[in-house]
Amino acid sequence: MPIVIAIWGLLLYQMFDAFGKDNVPVAAIQTSVFKPSKIETKDAFSLDSIHSDPFLGTLYRKKTIGKNSRASKPIEQIQWPNVEYLGLVSGNTAASRIYILNINGQQRLLKRNDTLMNLRLMGGTQEHVTLRFKGKTQKFTKI
């Protein structure tokens, strides 16, 4: 019984202590003044021109493009369409012959000097045809 009374006493003491009016001083609020840091100017510098290679010890020469030197043009790669030569429909003369071509998966009938999708049929035989595309000529053999 004394233990039960002690426990109840502690509980009641903590409850009254928690709800009691104690004046606890609140910490004083400190105000600070913002002071911007000074901006320092950087040292100015310049680069010296290169006269010799520091590792090899040889003189440095800058490449110049003059009137005599030729600047090379990049070679443009032409992407030809997918062309297959399937055969020739008979004709008496070279101008009346009709050639069967498979261009990008579509069968087409073309005569000499016909143009289709920037492809121009220059001529041909039973075994091959000659086509021109964007200024380049290529020969295609029968499959």
MIDREN-929074 format. One record per residue: residue number from 1; residue in one letter; y, z, x of N, C-alpha, C, O in turn. Coordinates in nm, 4 decimals. Atoms other than C-alpha are relative to their C-alpha. Example, Ala and Ser with C-alpha at 12.3 -4.5 7.8 and 13.67 -1.06 7.14 Angstrom:
BEGIN
REC; n; res; nc2; nc3; nc1; cac2; cac3; cac1; cc2; cc3; cc1; oc2; oc3; oc1
REC; 1; A; -0.1190; 0.0000; 0.0890; -0.4500; 0.7800; 1.2300; 0.1200; 0.0000; 0.0900; 0.1181; 0.0665; 0.1936
REC; 2; S; -0.1190; -0.0060; -0.0820; -0.1060; 0.7140; 1.3670; 0.1090; 0.0730; -0.0770; 0.2198; 0.0899; -0.0261
//
This chain:
BEGIN
REC; n; res; nc2; nc3; nc1; cac2; cac3; cac1; cc2; cc3; cc1; oc2; oc3; oc1
REC; 1; M; -0.1186; 0.0000; 0.0784; 0.0000; 0.0000; 0.0000; 0.1275; 0.0000; 0.0843; 0.2227; -0.0690; 0.0477
REC; 2; P; -0.1205; 0.0054; -0.0814; 0.2543; 0.0659; 0.2727; 0.0238; -0.1404; 0.0573; 0.1383; -0.1799; 0.0792
REC; 3; I; -0.0170; 0.1353; -0.0545; 0.1879; -0.2841; 0.4083; 0.0629; -0.0910; -0.1053; 0.1487; -0.1733; -0.0733
REC; 4; V; -0.0548; 0.0833; 0.1072; 0.2631; -0.4438; 0.0708; 0.1479; 0.0304; -0.0174; 0.2271; -0.0619; -0.0363
REC; 5; I; -0.1405; -0.0387; 0.0158; 0.5914; -0.2468; 0.0434; 0.0822; -0.0537; 0.1163; 0.1968; -0.0936; 0.0962
REC; 6; A; -0.0730; 0.0519; -0.1171; 0.6919; -0.3545; 0.3971; 0.0226; -0.1504; -0.0123; 0.1301; -0.2007; 0.0205
REC; 7; I; -0.0133; 0.1462; 0.0141; 0.6249; -0.7227; 0.3228; 0.1053; -0.0326; -0.1053; 0.1892; -0.1204; -0.0850
REC; 8; W; -0.0987; 0.0244; 0.1049; 0.8239; -0.7063; -0.0036; 0.1400; 0.0373; 0.0471; 0.2375; -0.0272; 0.0086
REC; 9; G; -0.1301; -0.0410; -0.0535; 1.1041; -0.5311; 0.1746; 0.0581; -0.1064; 0.0920; 0.1775; -0.1357; 0.0850
REC; 10; L; -0.0470; 0.1071; -0.0900; 1.1277; -0.8018; 0.4415; 0.0454; -0.1221; -0.0795; 0.1476; -0.1828; -0.0478
REC; 11; L; -0.0372; 0.1165; 0.0805; 1.1342; -1.0759; 0.1784; 0.1332; 0.0212; -0.0713; 0.2178; -0.0682; -0.0730
REC; 12; L; -0.1255; -0.0280; 0.0686; 1.4117; -0.9075; -0.0208; 0.1165; 0.0049; 0.0984; 0.2261; -0.0409; 0.0663
REC; 13; Y; -0.1055; -0.0051; -0.1019; 1.6119; -0.8441; 0.2958; 0.0423; -0.1411; 0.0402; 0.1618; -0.1678; 0.0527
REC; 14; Q; -0.0339; 0.1361; -0.0412; 1.5906; -1.2138; 0.3980; 0.0733; -0.0741; -0.1109; 0.1621; -0.1545; -0.0827
REC; 15; M; -0.0678; 0.0671; 0.1106; 1.6961; -1.3294; 0.0505; 0.1449; 0.0462; -0.0115; 0.2350; -0.0363; -0.0271
REC; 16; F; -0.1376; -0.0497; 0.0077; 2.0020; -1.1031; 0.0388; 0.0820; -0.0414; 0.1211; 0.2023; -0.0655; 0.1105
REC; 17; D; -0.0701; 0.0397; -0.1217; 2.0886; -1.1924; 0.3961; 0.0401; -0.1479; -0.0067; 0.1475; -0.1847; 0.0408
REC; 18; A; -0.0288; 0.1430; 0.0086; 2.0721; -1.5684; 0.3222; 0.1135; -0.0283; -0.0965; 0.1944; -0.1179; -0.0721
REC; 19; F; -0.1039; 0.0247; 0.0994; 2.2972; -1.5454; 0.0150; 0.1230; 0.0861; 0.0202; 0.2163; 0.0797; -0.0599
REC; 20; G; -0.1143; -0.0874; -0.0247; 2.5368; -1.2944; 0.1614; 0.1175; -0.0796; 0.0539; 0.1025; -0.1919; 0.1021
REC; 21; K; -0.1216; 0.0675; -0.0449; 2.8948; -1.3796; 0.2507; 0.0357; 0.0489; 0.1385; 0.0988; 0.1531; 0.1561
REC; 22; D; -0.0365; -0.0303; -0.1373; 2.9253; -1.3781; 0.6237; 0.1034; -0.1022; 0.0444; 0.0853; -0.2216; 0.0205
REC; 23; N; -0.1018; 0.0908; -0.0509; 3.2352; -1.5288; 0.7812; -0.0353; -0.0376; 0.1430; -0.0081; 0.0356; 0.2382
REC; 24; V; 0.0360; 0.0511; -0.1324; 3.1030; -1.7329; 1.0677; 0.1096; -0.0964; 0.0418; 0.1394; -0.1897; -0.0328
REC; 25; P; -0.1087; 0.0894; -0.0409; 3.3823; -1.8999; 1.2663; -0.0543; -0.1419; 0.0285; -0.1567; -0.1597; 0.0945
REC; 26; V; 0.0343; 0.1405; -0.0222; 3.3652; -2.2796; 1.2654; 0.0623; -0.0430; 0.1315; 0.1740; -0.0030; 0.1643
REC; 27; A; -0.0506; 0.0457; -0.1295; 3.4062; -2.4489; 1.6005; 0.1286; -0.0789; -0.0198; 0.1406; -0.1584; -0.1130
REC; 28; A; -0.1279; 0.0699; 0.0083; 3.7560; -2.5751; 1.6591; -0.0206; -0.1483; 0.0318; -0.0932; -0.1837; 0.1247
REC; 29; I; 0.0110; 0.1444; -0.0197; 3.7885; -2.9521; 1.6331; 0.0944; -0.0396; 0.1115; 0.2136; -0.0090; 0.1096
REC; 30; Q; -0.0814; 0.0437; -0.1129; 3.9069; -3.1045; 1.9548; 0.0403; -0.1450; -0.0220; -0.0432; -0.2284; -0.0568
REC; 31; T; -0.0482; 0.1371; 0.0088; 4.1200; -3.4159; 1.9435; 0.0183; -0.0519; 0.1414; 0.0667; 0.0190; 0.2296
REC; 32; S; -0.0159; 0.0584; -0.1324; 4.1150; -3.6501; 2.2372; 0.0952; -0.1182; -0.0099; 0.1040; -0.1832; -0.1141
REC; 33; V; -0.0962; 0.1082; -0.0062; 4.3746; -3.9029; 2.3377; -0.0645; -0.1141; 0.0796; -0.1157; -0.0927; 0.1895
REC; 34; F; 0.0578; 0.1163; -0.0656; 4.2551; -4.2543; 2.4267; 0.0951; -0.0520; 0.1066; 0.2118; -0.0805; 0.0796
REC; 35; K; -0.0784; 0.0543; -0.1104; 4.3773; -4.3721; 2.7633; -0.0723; -0.1242; 0.0516; -0.1802; -0.1129; 0.1098
REC; 36; P; 0.0663; 0.1215; -0.0482; 4.2972; -4.7371; 2.8422; -0.0010; -0.0030; 0.1527; 0.0934; 0.0415; 0.2180
REC; 37; S; 0.0095; 0.0077; -0.1454; 4.1792; -4.8007; 3.1948; 0.0892; -0.1117; 0.0515; 0.1211; -0.2063; -0.0206
REC; 38; K; -0.0871; 0.0999; -0.0607; 4.3941; -4.9999; 3.4299; -0.0804; -0.1255; 0.0309; -0.1949; -0.1186; 0.0755
REC; 39; I; 0.0641; 0.1281; -0.0298; 4.3117; -5.3677; 3.4659; 0.0368; -0.0385; 0.1415; 0.1537; -0.0528; 0.1771
REC; 40; E; -0.0238; 0.0362; -0.1391; 4.2675; -5.4588; 3.8258; -0.0123; -0.1514; 0.0141; -0.1026; -0.2127; -0.0430
REC; 41; T; 0.0060; 0.1435; -0.0220; 4.3387; -5.8122; 3.9368; -0.1028; -0.0293; 0.1080; -0.1146; 0.0434; 0.2067
REC; 42; K; 0.1035; 0.0402; -0.0952; 4.0585; -5.9896; 4.1193; 0.0647; -0.0768; 0.1141; 0.1701; -0.1385; 0.0991
REC; 43; D; -0.0480; 0.0744; -0.1146; 4.1047; -6.1348; 4.4619; -0.0246; -0.1487; -0.0215; -0.1321; -0.1887; -0.0661
REC; 44; A; 0.0139; 0.1446; 0.0091; 4.1647; -6.5085; 4.4627; -0.0717; -0.0507; 0.1247; -0.0534; 0.0030; 0.2339
REC; 45; F; 0.0711; 0.0555; -0.1143; 3.9406; -6.7180; 4.6845; -0.0067; -0.1509; -0.0154; 0.0185; -0.2049; -0.1231
REC; 46; S; 0.0187; 0.1448; 0.0028; 3.8817; -7.0795; 4.7726; -0.1212; -0.0340; 0.0856; -0.1571; 0.0406; 0.1767
REC; 47; L; 0.1175; 0.0441; -0.0728; 3.5814; -7.2691; 4.9013; 0.0404; -0.0995; 0.1075; 0.1218; -0.1888; 0.0838
REC; 48; D; -0.0254; 0.0945; -0.1079; 3.5909; -7.4470; 5.2324; -0.0907; -0.1201; -0.0173; -0.1994; -0.1104; -0.0743
REC; 49; S; 0.0831; 0.1196; 0.0069; 3.4636; -7.8002; 5.2583; -0.1145; 0.0108; 0.1010; -0.1030; 0.0783; 0.2033
REC; 50; I; 0.1190; -0.0059; -0.0843; 3.1207; -7.8507; 5.4126; 0.0102; -0.1085; 0.1070; 0.0266; -0.2265; 0.0761
REC; 51; H; -0.0061; 0.0962; -0.1092; 3.1272; -8.0136; 5.7549; -0.1358; -0.0240; 0.0625; -0.1638; -0.1342; 0.1096
REC; 52; S; 0.1324; 0.0167; -0.0592; 2.7745; -7.9528; 5.8776; -0.1014; 0.0824; -0.0766; -0.0668; 0.1786; -0.1452
REC; 53; D; 0.1089; -0.0713; 0.0641; 2.4398; -7.8378; 5.7495; -0.0242; 0.1298; 0.0773; -0.0493; 0.1237; 0.1976
REC; 54; P; 0.0138; -0.1248; -0.0744; 2.4083; -7.4664; 5.8373; -0.1410; 0.0238; 0.0518; -0.1591; 0.1026; 0.1446
REC; 55; F; 0.1377; -0.0218; -0.0423; 2.0309; -7.4855; 5.8753; -0.0456; -0.1011; 0.1045; -0.1137; -0.0650; 0.2006
REC; 56; L; 0.0432; 0.1041; -0.0933; 1.9795; -7.8175; 6.0546; 0.1009; -0.0250; 0.1109; 0.0649; -0.0738; 0.2180
REC; 57; G; -0.1029; 0.0219; -0.1000; 2.3079; -7.8316; 6.2408; 0.0501; -0.1429; 0.0036; 0.1266; -0.1782; 0.0933
REC; 58; T; -0.0452; 0.1387; 0.0034; 2.3629; -8.1964; 6.1466; 0.1272; -0.0102; -0.0818; 0.1576; 0.0776; -0.1626
REC; 59; L; -0.1237; 0.0221; 0.0734; 2.6876; -8.3361; 6.0128; -0.0318; -0.0396; -0.1432; -0.1294; -0.1098; -0.1700
REC; 60; Y; 0.0171; 0.0299; 0.1416; 2.7211; -8.3603; 5.6387; 0.0826; -0.1232; -0.0339; 0.2018; -0.1291; -0.0039
REC; 61; R; -0.0714; 0.1201; 0.0437; 2.8116; -8.7010; 5.4989; -0.0159; -0.0130; -0.1501; -0.1271; -0.0112; -0.2029
REC; 62; K; 0.0015; 0.0152; 0.1439; 2.9036; -8.7419; 5.1394; -0.0316; -0.1447; -0.0332; 0.0260; -0.2363; 0.0254
REC; 63; K; 0.0353; 0.1357; 0.0393; 2.7452; -9.0431; 4.9728; 0.1147; -0.0594; -0.0803; 0.1642; 0.0020; -0.1748
REC; 64; T; -0.1085; 0.0667; 0.0706; 3.0095; -9.2883; 4.8602; -0.0520; -0.1308; -0.0567; -0.1365; -0.1976; 0.0029
REC; 65; I; 0.0338; 0.1277; 0.0616; 2.9755; -9.5811; 4.6270; 0.1221; -0.0889; 0.0159; 0.2263; -0.0664; -0.0457
REC; 66; G; -0.1114; 0.0902; -0.0262; 3.1942; -9.8588; 4.7511; -0.0195; -0.1324; -0.0700; -0.1049; -0.1460; -0.1576
REC; 67; K; 0.0076; 0.1321; 0.0606; 3.2471; -10.2207; 4.6600; -0.1288; -0.0713; 0.0391; -0.1819; -0.1505; -0.0387
REC; 68; N; 0.1183; 0.0714; -0.0489; 2.9496; -10.3361; 4.8671; -0.1299; 0.0590; -0.0534; -0.2312; -0.0106; -0.0617
REC; 69; S; 0.1249; -0.0613; 0.0478; 2.6972; -10.0917; 4.7308; -0.0196; -0.0327; -0.1471; 0.0761; -0.0382; -0.2243
REC; 70; R; 0.0321; 0.0354; 0.1376; 2.5205; -10.1813; 4.4085; -0.0541; 0.1225; -0.0712; -0.1481; 0.1869; -0.0245
REC; 71; A; 0.0506; -0.1094; 0.0819; 2.4752; -9.9188; 4.1441; -0.1163; -0.0535; -0.0830; -0.1027; -0.1545; -0.1521
REC; 72; S; 0.1167; 0.0491; 0.0717; 2.1305; -9.9549; 3.9962; 0.0064; 0.0429; -0.1458; 0.0393; 0.1571; -0.1776
REC; 73; K; 0.0046; -0.0285; 0.1420; 2.1002; -9.9774; 3.6213; -0.1359; 0.0600; -0.0324; -0.2372; 0.0197; 0.0246
REC; 74; P; 0.1314; -0.0490; 0.0421; 1.8307; -9.7740; 3.4572; -0.0713; -0.1090; -0.0789; -0.0108; -0.1742; -0.1640
REC; 75; I; 0.0766; 0.1041; 0.0672; 1.5562; -10.0067; 3.3386; -0.0391; 0.0510; -0.1378; -0.1013; 0.1562; -0.1521
REC; 76; E; 0.0283; -0.0393; 0.1372; 1.5269; -9.9932; 2.9636; -0.1412; -0.0419; -0.0361; -0.1770; -0.1593; -0.0259
REC; 77; Q; 0.1367; 0.0278; 0.0417; 1.1696; -9.9665; 2.8437; 0.0017; -0.0449; -0.1464; 0.0563; 0.0235; -0.2329
REC; 78; I; 0.0039; 0.0533; 0.1355; 1.1071; -10.1799; 2.5361; -0.1320; 0.0401; -0.0626; -0.2387; 0.0171; -0.0057
REC; 79; Q; 0.1191; -0.0401; 0.0733; 0.8641; -10.0400; 2.2837; -0.0387; -0.1124; -0.0944; 0.0233; -0.1308; -0.1992
REC; 80; W; 0.0477; 0.1112; 0.0806; 0.6741; -10.3394; 2.1465; -0.0732; 0.0538; -0.1218; -0.1384; 0.1579; -0.1137
REC; 81; P; 0.0823; -0.0388; 0.1143; 0.5284; -10.3162; 1.7975; -0.1470; -0.0282; 0.0311; -0.1772; -0.1008; 0.1258
REC; 82; N; 0.1428; 0.0212; -0.0189; 0.1486; -10.3096; 1.7698; -0.0345; -0.1401; -0.0511; -0.0306; -0.1651; -0.1715
REC; 83; V; 0.0249; 0.1403; 0.0342; 0.0555; -10.6809; 1.7761; -0.1412; -0.0376; 0.0418; -0.1841; -0.0082; 0.1533
REC; 84; E; 0.1320; 0.0545; -0.0303; -0.2902; -10.8392; 1.7562; -0.0024; -0.1445; -0.0480; 0.0438; -0.1749; -0.1580
REC; 85; Y; 0.0128; 0.1408; 0.0364; -0.3599; -11.2141; 1.7554; -0.1392; -0.0197; -0.0588; -0.2398; 0.0031; 0.0082
REC; 86; L; 0.1271; 0.0124; 0.0693; -0.6308; -11.2893; 1.5002; -0.0552; -0.1417; -0.0001; -0.1768; -0.1601; -0.0051
REC; 87; G; 0.0513; 0.1369; -0.0026; -0.6514; -11.6674; 1.5081; 0.1032; -0.1011; -0.0418; 0.2212; -0.0708; -0.0591
REC; 88; L; -0.0871; 0.1140; 0.0271; -0.5105; -12.0054; 1.4233; -0.0510; -0.0711; -0.1238; -0.1706; -0.0979; -0.1360
REC; 89; V; 0.0342; 0.0838; 0.1142; -0.5051; -12.1909; 1.0932; 0.0265; -0.1435; 0.0443; 0.1331; -0.1735; 0.0980
REC; 90; S; -0.0082; 0.1349; -0.0582; -0.5649; -12.5555; 1.1738; 0.1221; -0.0757; -0.0485; 0.1677; -0.0608; -0.1619
REC; 91; G; -0.1129; 0.0875; 0.0269; -0.2805; -12.7981; 1.1865; -0.0105; -0.1190; 0.0931; -0.0660; -0.1064; 0.2022
REC; 92; N; 0.0113; 0.1208; -0.0815; -0.2503; -13.1537; 1.3210; 0.0918; 0.0033; 0.1207; 0.0526; -0.0396; 0.2293
REC; 93; T; -0.0955; -0.0033; -0.1102; 0.0570; -13.0975; 1.5349; 0.0320; 0.1450; 0.0355; 0.0016; 0.2365; -0.0411
REC; 94; A; -0.0345; -0.1356; -0.0453; 0.1850; -12.7967; 1.7322; 0.1022; 0.0646; -0.0923; 0.1015; 0.1866; -0.1086
REC; 95; A; -0.1031; -0.0535; 0.0887; 0.4779; -12.7573; 1.4908; -0.0577; 0.0431; -0.1345; -0.0009; 0.1304; -0.2002
REC; 96; S; 0.0564; -0.0327; 0.1316; 0.2526; -12.7404; 1.1827; -0.1083; 0.1070; 0.0067; -0.1606; 0.1459; -0.0977
REC; 97; R; 0.1032; -0.1028; -0.0122; 0.0059; -12.4823; 1.3185; 0.0514; 0.1325; -0.0553; 0.1689; 0.1659; -0.0407
REC; 98; I; -0.0338; -0.1315; 0.0531; 0.0018; -12.1441; 1.1469; -0.0889; 0.1017; 0.0709; -0.2108; 0.0860; 0.0767
REC; 99; Y; 0.0700; -0.1025; -0.0774; -0.0945; -11.8357; 1.3488; -0.0124; 0.1266; -0.0851; 0.0793; 0.1631; -0.1588
REC; 100; I; 0.0239; -0.1249; 0.0736; -0.2452; -11.5187; 1.2019; 0.0191; 0.1150; 0.0975; -0.0520; 0.1260; 0.1974
REC; 101; L; -0.0307; -0.1143; -0.0857; -0.0977; -11.2031; 1.3548; -0.0104; 0.1286; -0.0823; 0.0233; 0.1308; -0.2007
REC; 102; N; 0.0024; -0.1331; 0.0599; -0.1563; -10.8380; 1.2753; 0.1119; 0.0793; 0.0680; 0.0990; 0.1174; 0.1843
REC; 103; I; -0.1167; -0.0685; -0.0559; 0.1820; -10.6652; 1.3268; 0.0128; 0.1348; -0.0690; 0.0364; 0.1425; -0.1895
REC; 104; N; -0.0070; -0.1375; 0.0511; 0.1858; -10.2871; 1.2849; -0.0920; 0.0204; -0.1213; -0.0543; 0.0859; -0.2185
REC; 105; G; 0.0992; -0.0206; 0.1043; -0.1249; -10.3025; 1.0664; 0.0129; -0.0924; -0.1193; -0.0625; -0.0772; -0.2154
REC; 106; Q; -0.0167; 0.0937; 0.1109; -0.0026; -10.5845; 0.8380; -0.0247; -0.1418; 0.0502; 0.0319; -0.1832; 0.1513
REC; 107; Q; 0.0278; 0.1371; -0.0400; -0.1408; -10.9381; 0.8563; 0.1142; -0.0902; -0.0439; 0.1614; -0.0833; -0.1574
REC; 108; R; -0.1107; 0.0921; 0.0263; 0.1272; -11.2051; 0.8786; -0.0389; -0.1401; 0.0456; -0.1129; -0.1562; 0.1426
REC; 109; L; 0.0186; 0.1400; -0.0374; 0.1195; -11.5854; 0.8921; 0.1337; -0.0513; 0.0524; 0.2347; -0.0459; -0.0179
REC; 110; L; -0.1236; 0.0465; -0.0622; 0.3773; -11.7328; 1.1301; -0.0190; -0.1390; 0.0585; -0.1263; -0.1729; 0.1085
REC; 111; K; -0.0043; 0.1294; -0.0663; 0.4691; -12.0814; 1.2477; 0.0781; 0.0149; 0.1300; 0.1361; 0.1202; 0.1568
REC; 112; R; -0.0763; -0.0001; -0.1247; 0.6246; -12.1709; 1.5817; 0.1481; 0.0163; -0.0314; 0.1991; -0.0469; -0.1238
REC; 113; N; -0.1428; -0.0328; 0.0110; 0.9856; -12.0367; 1.6162; 0.0328; 0.0852; -0.1227; 0.1506; 0.1024; -0.1538
REC; 114; D; -0.0263; -0.0952; 0.1083; 0.9447; -11.8022; 1.3142; 0.0318; 0.1366; 0.0596; -0.0198; 0.1736; 0.1651
REC; 115; T; -0.0382; -0.1336; -0.0452; 1.1008; -11.4576; 1.3490; -0.0336; 0.1013; -0.1087; -0.0035; 0.0806; -0.2262
REC; 116; L; 0.0365; -0.1070; 0.0915; 0.9677; -11.1392; 1.1900; 0.0114; 0.1318; 0.0742; -0.0533; 0.1501; 0.1773
REC; 117; M; -0.0210; -0.1316; -0.0621; 1.0827; -10.7817; 1.2751; 0.0398; -0.0141; 0.1474; -0.0147; 0.0545; 0.2339
REC; 118; N; -0.0516; 0.0292; -0.1344; 1.2679; -10.9131; 1.5840; -0.1054; -0.0605; 0.0922; -0.0812; -0.0714; 0.2124
REC; 119; L; 0.1022; 0.0697; -0.0775; 0.9452; -11.0826; 1.7021; 0.0133; -0.1488; -0.0296; 0.0163; -0.1890; -0.1459
REC; 120; R; -0.0102; 0.1449; 0.0175; 0.9766; -11.4581; 1.7596; -0.1220; -0.0643; 0.0616; -0.1543; -0.0396; 0.1778
REC; 121; L; 0.1185; 0.0697; -0.0470; 0.6685; -11.6745; 1.7906; 0.0450; -0.1233; 0.0776; 0.0999; -0.2173; 0.0203
REC; 122; M; -0.0443; 0.1098; -0.0858; 0.7339; -11.9062; 2.0849; -0.0998; -0.1158; -0.0014; -0.0603; -0.2316; 0.0117
REC; 123; G; 0.1025; 0.1042; 0.0011; 0.4050; -12.0962; 2.0671; -0.1353; 0.0628; 0.0223; -0.1470; 0.1844; 0.0374
REC; 124; G; 0.1318; -0.0547; -0.0235; 0.0341; -12.0636; 2.1148; -0.1076; -0.1056; -0.0033; -0.0821; -0.2231; -0.0295
REC; 125; T; 0.1191; 0.0843; 0.0013; -0.3138; -12.2084; 2.1374; -0.1086; 0.0733; -0.0781; -0.0820; 0.1737; -0.1441
REC; 126; Q; 0.1128; -0.0677; 0.0649; -0.6587; -12.1190; 2.0027; -0.0260; 0.1369; 0.0623; -0.0725; 0.2274; -0.0071
REC; 127; E; 0.0338; -0.1221; -0.0727; -0.6894; -11.8422; 2.2681; 0.1133; 0.1032; 0.0065; 0.0859; 0.2229; 0.0149
REC; 128; H; -0.1107; -0.0938; -0.0169; -0.3405; -11.6882; 2.2877; 0.1263; -0.0481; -0.0710; 0.1395; -0.1657; -0.1050
REC; 129; V; -0.1343; 0.0308; 0.0512; 0.0134; -11.6725; 2.1437; 0.1019; 0.0651; 0.0921; 0.0719; 0.1634; 0.1599
REC; 130; T; -0.1090; -0.0540; -0.0792; 0.3444; -11.6086; 2.3170; 0.1097; 0.0463; -0.0953; 0.1581; -0.0299; -0.1789
REC; 131; L; -0.1025; -0.0589; 0.0859; 0.5945; -11.3762; 2.1506; 0.1176; 0.0469; 0.0846; 0.1012; 0.0844; 0.2008
REC; 132; R; -0.1213; -0.0510; -0.0644; 0.9532; -11.2809; 2.2392; 0.0535; 0.1137; -0.0859; 0.0667; 0.1012; -0.2077
REC; 133; F; -0.0510; -0.1182; 0.0688; 1.0888; -10.9359; 2.1520; 0.1098; 0.0611; 0.0845; 0.0850; 0.1048; 0.1969
REC; 134; K; -0.1171; -0.0566; -0.0679; 1.4380; -10.8146; 2.2510; 0.0185; -0.0579; 0.1396; 0.0445; 0.0152; 0.2351
REC; 135; G; -0.0238; 0.0682; -0.1261; 1.4668; -11.0738; 2.5280; -0.1175; 0.0003; 0.0960; -0.1074; -0.0603; 0.2026
REC; 136; K; 0.1180; -0.0042; -0.0859; 1.1217; -11.0049; 2.6781; -0.1105; -0.0814; -0.0649; -0.1274; -0.0791; -0.1868
REC; 137; T; 0.1082; 0.0847; 0.0463; 0.8279; -11.2431; 2.6493; -0.1325; 0.0602; 0.0420; -0.1473; 0.1108; 0.1533
REC; 138; Q; 0.1320; -0.0536; -0.0297; 0.4653; -11.1356; 2.6283; -0.1049; -0.0896; -0.0663; -0.0842; -0.1434; -0.1751
REC; 139; K; 0.1088; 0.0831; 0.0483; 0.1389; -11.3223; 2.5826; -0.1093; 0.0913; -0.0561; -0.1477; 0.1898; 0.0069
REC; 140; F; 0.1056; -0.0763; 0.0654; -0.1258; -11.1893; 2.3402; -0.1217; -0.0906; -0.0161; -0.1100; -0.2034; -0.0640
REC; 141; T; 0.1222; 0.0788; 0.0100; -0.4867; -11.3087; 2.3542; -0.0721; 0.0343; -0.1294; -0.0495; 0.1398; -0.1888
REC; 142; K; 0.0745; -0.0153; 0.1243; -0.7195; -11.3489; 2.0584; -0.1025; 0.1115; 0.0154; -0.1673; 0.1235; 0.1193
REC; 143; I; 0.0980; -0.1084; -0.0074; -0.9343; -11.0475; 1.9770; -0.1312; -0.0408; -0.0644; -0.2257; 0.0381; -0.0674
//
